[in-house]
């Protein structure tokens, strides 16, 4: 089998086609689209329609306990809106202050109790660091007593003390957690 090169793909844009408008869909401006003006007109026609033309399809409506808040007489529109149900007690009415108090109480109940935390224990890292560096210094000091006439050995001992101190400081304070 020989390797065949695939045919080159040519990418093109989609052709521009405008879909014809749906004849059953209402268009704004022809009077069939749902608009605020059309809804008001339908409400007005429904309120003017006599009661006997409603037909037998619907059950008799029970009387409403309160007036519908959105349908008001023209004289009432200029005045303040009437309450939905004037017979409501003060406990049943919506009160912003009562809601705020209830929210504050719920927030207080959801908060954890404030418990004083114990005083953090003093870290022993500094004590251990000082002990290890001191032990290294004593060991190097003992070697210096033996090789006190050799200056190179004194310089090497001082370098070892500094090197051990730096490595221990990095391990104890940088790598390890508090203990």
Order of alpha helices (4+ residues) and beta strands (2+ residues): alpha-alpha-alpha-alpha-alpha
